[in-house]
Amino acid sequence: MWLTEEERAWACERMGPYAPKGTDKHFNKVDFFNTLKSLEFWLFSITYFLLANSGNAFGYFTPTIVETLGYRGCELVHHTLTCC
C-alpha cells in the first residue's frame, strides 16, 4: 500500500459519510436511465460540449486570426502563445 495507516485514516475521515464503500452497489440501471432522462444532465452536457468545443476552436484558429491582423513570423508566434 502506498498510504500509511495514519494517512488512510485521515483520508477516510476527510471523505465523510458519502465516501464510496466496498459494499456499495457499483451500478444501478434505474438511476442510469433516470439520469439520462433528466433535464439537468442534458443542459450540463450541452453546455460543456459547447464550451469545450469553442475553446478548442479558438485555440486552433488563433494563429489565423492573429495573422489577419497583420502579424508575421516571430511576432505572430509571440502573439499566439500563452505564456506566464
N, CA, C and O of each residue as an XYZ file, in Angstrom:
336
protein
N       0.842     -1.203      0.000
C       0.000      0.000      0.000
C       0.875      1.251      0.000
O       1.967      1.261      0.568
N       0.394      2.266     -0.624
C       1.185      3.481     -0.717
C       0.801      4.522      0.332
O       1.464      5.555      0.436
N      -0.252      4.275      1.110
C      -0.609      5.165      2.218
C      -0.330      4.455      3.536
O      -0.571      3.257      3.680
N       0.181      5.219      4.489
C       0.351      4.650      5.821
C      -1.021      4.542      6.476
O      -1.991      5.118      5.984
N      -1.105      3.820      7.564
C      -2.393      3.679      8.267
C      -2.922      5.038      8.723
O      -4.123      5.299      8.654
N      -2.032      5.889      9.181
C      -2.436      7.227      9.642
C      -2.982      8.052      8.477
O      -4.005      8.722      8.622
N      -2.313      8.010      7.333
C      -2.769      8.749      6.158
C      -4.102      8.206      5.650
O      -4.975      8.974      5.246
N      -4.258      6.892      5.670
C      -5.503      6.272      5.223
C      -6.664      6.685      6.127
O      -7.751      6.999      5.641
N      -6.434      6.685      7.434
C      -7.482      7.098      8.373
C      -7.860      8.557      8.146
O      -9.040      8.906      8.180
N      -6.865      9.408      7.916
C      -7.136     10.825      7.674
C      -7.945     11.002      6.389
O      -8.893     11.787      6.353
N      -7.564     10.262      5.318
C      -8.274     10.382      4.042
C      -9.718      9.909      4.174
O     -10.632     10.550      3.658
N      -9.925      8.785      4.866
C     -11.291      8.269      5.053
C     -12.130      9.227      5.878
O     -13.308      9.429      5.585
N     -11.538      9.818      6.906
C     -12.266     10.784      7.740
C     -12.624     12.030      6.944
O     -13.704     12.597      7.112
N     -11.719     12.449      6.084
C     -11.933     13.651      5.283
C     -13.039     13.459      4.252
O     -13.753     14.409      3.929
N     -13.190     12.237      3.729
C     -14.205     11.984      2.710
C     -15.614     11.986      3.290
O     -16.568     12.247      2.558
N     -15.772     11.709      4.549
C     -17.069     11.814      5.192
C     -17.987     10.632      4.933
O     -17.560      9.593      4.427
N     -19.261     10.806      5.289
C     -20.206      9.687      5.217
C     -20.609      9.310      3.786
O     -21.177      8.237      3.576
N     -20.330     10.160      2.808
C     -20.760      9.879      1.441
C     -19.668      9.203      0.612
O     -19.829      9.020     -0.594
N     -18.576      8.839      1.242
C     -17.476      8.179      0.537
C     -17.920      6.797      0.065
O     -18.681      6.119      0.756
N     -17.457      6.383     -1.090
C     -17.816      5.042     -1.576
C     -17.233      3.958     -0.674
O     -16.140      4.105     -0.126
N     -17.969      2.890     -0.534
C     -17.537      1.763      0.297
C     -17.425      0.519     -0.579
O     -18.007      0.461     -1.662
N     -16.689     -0.457     -0.114
C     -16.528     -1.691     -0.865
C     -17.812     -2.477     -0.988
O     -17.938     -3.326     -1.870
N     -18.775     -2.204     -0.108
C     -20.039     -2.931     -0.145
C     -21.102     -2.236     -0.986
O     -22.204     -2.756     -1.159
N     -20.770     -1.065     -1.505
C     -21.734     -0.318     -2.322
C     -22.021     -1.061     -3.624
O     -21.189     -1.800     -4.150
N     -23.231     -0.831     -4.115
C     -23.591     -1.333     -5.431
C     -22.840     -0.480     -6.457
O     -22.797      0.744     -6.330
N     -22.262     -1.103     -7.449
C     -21.442     -0.351     -8.392
C     -22.238      0.263     -9.537
O     -21.812      1.264    -10.113
N     -23.357     -0.306     -9.868
C     -24.132      0.219    -10.985
C     -25.607     -0.045    -10.744
O     -26.013     -1.157    -10.405
N     -26.397      1.001    -10.927
C     -27.838      0.878    -10.764
C     -28.471      1.315    -12.079
O     -28.420      2.492    -12.436
N     -29.060      0.379    -12.788
C     -29.623      0.641    -14.112
C     -30.747      1.683    -14.056
O     -30.868      2.513    -14.956
N     -31.553      1.640    -13.018
C     -32.665      2.591    -12.888
C     -32.126      4.012    -12.740
O     -32.618      4.930    -13.397
N     -31.120      4.202    -11.884
C     -30.519      5.523    -11.718
C     -29.881      6.008    -13.015
O     -29.958      7.190    -13.349
N     -29.254      5.095    -13.738
C     -28.621      5.451    -15.006
C     -29.647      6.005    -15.987
O     -29.427      7.056    -16.589
N     -30.756      5.311    -16.150
C     -31.768      5.771    -17.100
C     -32.500      7.020    -16.602
O     -32.907      7.859    -17.406
N     -32.669      7.146    -15.301
C     -33.261      8.373    -14.756
C     -32.352      9.571    -15.018
O     -32.829     10.673    -15.293
N     -31.050      9.349    -14.931
C     -30.101     10.423    -15.224
C     -30.200     10.825    -16.689
O     -30.208     12.014    -17.007
N     -30.276      9.846    -17.577
C     -30.396     10.167    -18.999
C     -31.687     10.914    -19.325
O     -31.739     11.665    -20.300
N     -32.716     10.716    -18.526
C     -33.996     11.391    -18.754
C     -34.060     12.784    -18.133
O     -34.980     13.547    -18.427
N     -33.095     13.125    -17.279
C     -33.190     14.391    -16.555
C     -32.750     15.588    -17.402
O     -31.798     15.504    -18.178
N     -33.447     16.675    -17.237
C     -33.148     17.907    -17.959
C     -31.784     18.465    -17.540
O     -31.044     18.971    -18.384
N     -31.448     18.381    -16.264
C     -30.183     18.922    -15.771
C     -28.984     18.253    -16.452
O     -28.009     18.918    -16.802
N     -29.067     16.941    -16.634
C     -27.983     16.214    -17.293
C     -27.765     16.741    -18.710
O     -26.629     16.992    -19.112
N     -28.838     16.907    -19.458
C     -28.710     17.346    -20.844
C     -28.274     18.801    -20.937
O     -27.504     19.156    -21.830
N     -28.752     19.653    -20.028
C     -28.300     21.048    -20.027
C     -26.807     21.121    -19.732
O     -26.074     21.860    -20.389
N     -26.359     20.354    -18.742
C     -24.937     20.333    -18.418
C     -24.120     19.785    -19.589
O     -23.082     20.347    -19.937
N     -24.579     18.705    -20.189
C     -23.835     18.075    -21.287
C     -23.705     19.009    -22.485
O     -22.623     19.136    -23.059
N     -24.779     19.651    -22.857
C     -24.751     20.570    -24.000
C     -23.874     21.778    -23.693
O     -23.094     22.209    -24.542
N     -23.994     22.327    -22.486
C     -23.169     23.470    -22.095
C     -21.699     23.109    -22.127
O     -20.884     23.861    -22.662
N     -21.352     21.958    -21.555
C     -19.950     21.524    -21.545
C     -19.441     21.309    -22.972
O     -18.331     21.724    -23.306
N     -20.234     20.675    -23.794
C     -19.845     20.434    -25.190
C     -19.558     21.751    -25.908
O     -18.543     21.884    -26.591
N     -20.458     22.721    -25.750
C     -20.281     23.999    -26.433
C     -19.063     24.756    -25.911
O     -18.309     25.334    -26.694
N     -18.869     24.755    -24.595
C     -17.716     25.456    -24.033
C     -16.401     24.796    -24.438
O     -15.449     25.479    -24.815
N     -16.350     23.485    -24.361
C     -15.114     22.774    -24.710
C     -14.781     22.954    -26.185
O     -13.625     23.197    -26.530
N     -15.762     22.839    -27.046
C     -15.501     22.969    -28.477
C     -15.153     24.392    -28.879
O     -14.317     24.604    -29.757
N     -15.787     25.368    -28.243
C     -15.440     26.749    -28.596
C     -14.024     27.076    -28.135
O     -13.302     27.800    -28.821
N     -13.621     26.553    -26.985
C     -12.246     26.759    -26.527
C     -11.241     26.100    -27.452
O     -10.204     26.689    -27.760
N     -11.529     24.893    -27.898
C     -10.635     24.209    -28.833
C     -10.585     24.925    -30.178
O      -9.516     25.053    -30.773
N     -11.721     25.384    -30.653
C     -11.757     26.086    -31.938
C     -10.963     27.387    -31.863
O     -10.228     27.729    -32.789
N     -11.115     28.101    -30.762
C     -10.363     29.354    -30.620
C      -8.868     29.071    -30.597
O      -8.094     29.776    -31.245
N      -8.458     28.052    -29.860
C      -7.040     27.705    -29.816
C      -6.501     27.278    -31.171
O      -5.357     27.577    -31.511
N      -7.313     26.589    -31.934
C      -6.892     26.114    -33.253
C      -6.785     27.259    -34.257
O      -5.854     27.294    -35.061
N      -7.729     28.191    -34.214
C      -7.765     29.251    -35.216
C      -7.084     30.544    -34.786
O      -7.036     31.488    -35.575
N      -6.561     30.625    -33.577
C      -5.907     31.849    -33.109
C      -4.780     32.298    -34.038
O      -4.722     33.482    -34.369
N      -3.879     31.406    -34.475
C      -2.832     31.882    -35.389
C      -3.388     32.518    -36.667
O      -2.857     33.523    -37.139
N      -4.429     31.949    -37.216
C      -5.032     32.512    -38.425
C      -5.644     33.876    -38.137
O      -5.504     34.806    -38.931
N      -6.319     33.993    -37.007
C      -6.946     35.270    -36.640
C      -5.881     36.341    -36.444
O      -6.022     37.464    -36.929
N      -4.812     35.987    -35.730
C      -3.748     36.963    -35.471
C      -3.024     37.326    -36.768
O      -2.610     38.473    -36.942
N      -2.868     36.372    -37.670
C      -2.215     36.657    -38.948
C      -3.019     37.652    -39.776
O      -2.445     38.482    -40.480
N      -4.349     37.572    -39.695
C      -5.174     38.528    -40.444
C      -5.068     39.933    -39.863
O      -5.459     40.904    -40.512
N      -4.541     40.048    -38.645
C      -4.322     41.367    -38.046
C      -3.018     41.992    -38.523
O      -2.708     43.138    -38.193
N      -2.244     41.215    -39.315
C      -1.037     41.778    -39.907
C       0.262     41.308    -39.280
O       1.327     41.772    -39.686
N       0.223     40.426    -38.327
C       1.454     39.944    -37.704
C       2.020     38.792    -38.518
O       1.272     37.966    -39.041
N       3.366     38.738    -38.626
C       4.032     37.685    -39.388
C       5.223     37.142    -38.591
O       5.743     37.821    -37.706
N       5.647     35.925    -38.908
C       6.869     35.342    -38.360
C       6.872     35.213    -36.848
O       5.914     34.748    -36.230
N       8.009     35.651    -36.269
C       8.172     35.541    -34.803
C       7.139     36.375    -34.059
O       6.701     35.992    -32.974
N       6.754     37.483    -34.616
C       5.746     38.337    -33.987
C       4.404     37.604    -33.905
O       3.678     37.730    -32.918
N       4.087     36.844    -34.941
C       2.862     36.044    -34.953
C       2.900     35.002    -33.848
O       1.936     34.841    -33.100
N       4.021     34.296    -33.753
C       4.168     33.266    -32.720
C       4.067     33.895    -31.338
O       3.424     33.344    -30.444
N       4.701     35.046    -31.163
C       4.668     35.730    -29.870
C       3.235     36.071    -29.450
O       2.900     35.970    -28.270
N       2.406     36.462    -30.380
C       1.029     36.855    -30.054
C       0.079     35.671    -29.920
O      -1.022     35.828    -29.394
N       0.480     34.493    -30.383
C      -0.425     33.357    -30.298
C      -0.083     32.402    -29.155
O      -0.914     31.572    -28.787
N       1.108     32.499    -28.590
C       1.479     31.631    -27.487
C       0.958     32.197    -26.182
O       0.963     33.410    -25.972
N       0.515     31.320    -25.315
C       0.111     31.765    -23.977
C       1.218     31.365    -23.015
O       1.440     30.179    -22.771
N       1.897     32.336    -22.484
C       2.936     32.037    -21.502
C       2.723     32.902    -20.256
O       1.884     33.802    -20.232
N       3.501     32.599    -19.242
C       3.345     33.309    -17.968
C       3.867     34.682    -18.042
O       3.814     35.417    -17.055
